[in-house]
Amino acid sequence: MQKIRVLVAEDFAPFRHFVRSTLSQRPNLQIVAEVSDGHEAVQKAKELKPELMLLDVGLPRLNGIAAARQILKLIPDAKIIFVTQESSGEVAEEAFKSGARGYVVKTRAGSDLLAAVDAVLEGRQFISCGVPFVPGAL
C-alpha cells in the first residue's frame, strides 16, 4: 500500500505530539516532517513534496496562510488542512482562499482531525462545526 506523506507544522510541541499520535491510527499515513514555523514548512514541503499538510494558522516567522500560498505554488496538488485555535469565519474564509481543503478548530481536533483527513483525501472539503459558515468556501 502506498503511504500518504504528511507534513505537520505546529509550534506548540504538545499539540504536535497529539496530531502525530492521532495520525498514527491510520496505517496509510506517514509523517515525513514536523516543523514549528512557516518558513520551515515551506522549505520541508519543497524538499520532501508531501501529499498532505497540516498547518497551524498562527505559525511564527511566516503564518500558515502565507505558507500555504507558497507551498501550493511549489506543489499545486498538495492537500492542506488548517488545524488552528482560530474559529472566526473571516480567517477560515482566508484559509480556503489560500487553497486549503480543510479547516479544523483545535478544540474539536479529537473528533474532527481524522474526519477532515478522510474528507480531504477523498476530494471533499471539511470545516469544523462552530466555525461561522463561509459563503462560497464549501
Summary of the structure (lengths in Angstrom):
residues: 138
radius of gyration: 13.2
end to end distance: 30.4
largest distance: 38.7
contacts: 470
relative contact order: 0.16
helix: 42%
strand: 21%
